[in-house]
């Protein structure tokens, strides 16, 4: 299948875009399958964290399939954009955190899928870009909204309006990615980060992710109210009791 889902170890799942012959570019069928995969993950409470990556070392996702887009009508283009939005939203709204392990090109829609993830770890050969304006279209899978939130409106405008490429070192400097590692260390680093997240209370991690999403909406008062509510509800849960007992007893916590 073009979108693989592997349960790598307890609590950690890996979603791999598997079209290396097309630099992992996505057409409508692959987008639908990607949405299905994240739907499966949403329903599986045993999965605590997800790694999203591309097969091979040349590309994470080299964007949408331009050959498929070239002859689309306005209506077909809107439908295709809606699929891209649905895929990015499926990642962003997933209860479990998602780590993008970016190997090679993350162009157009590929960059937009990475932006929908909670964390981005890049290989030294990673390249990001929103080249849509050079193709006669604006970004269509969320970059105009997510990129300014992540790196600020000025830099986002430059990257989107010029379509220029951003290499891994610059991506780290401007806050587009969390870390950069040699290509051979990308998957181990992503797995190390996933394990660190999976070791924590799954209830608390999910609540924290949901609360941070409220911050992006710009309503601080609403976000603070929701944070207080979630904070209070956490007390008296099995995770809270185990986490604090483990701290007091100076032992590792074991969350169920």
Secondary structure as UniProt FT lines:
FT   STRAND          3..9
FT   TURN            10..11
FT   STRAND          12..17
FT   HELIX           20..22
FT   TURN            23..24
FT   HELIX           28..43
FT   TURN            45..46
FT   STRAND          49..54
FT   STRAND          59..61
FT   HELIX           66..69
FT   TURN            70..71
FT   HELIX           74..92
FT   STRAND          97..102
FT   STRAND          105..107
FT   HELIX           109..115
FT   STRAND          119..123
FT   TURN            124..125
FT   STRAND          127..129
FT   HELIX           132..135
FT   HELIX           143..151
FT   HELIX           153..162
FT   STRAND          165..167
FT   HELIX           168..173
FT   TURN            174..175
FT   STRAND          179..181
FT   HELIX           183..185
FT   HELIX           186..198
FT   HELIX           202..216
FT   TURN            217..218
FT   HELIX           220..234
FT   TURN            235..236
FT   HELIX           238..249
//
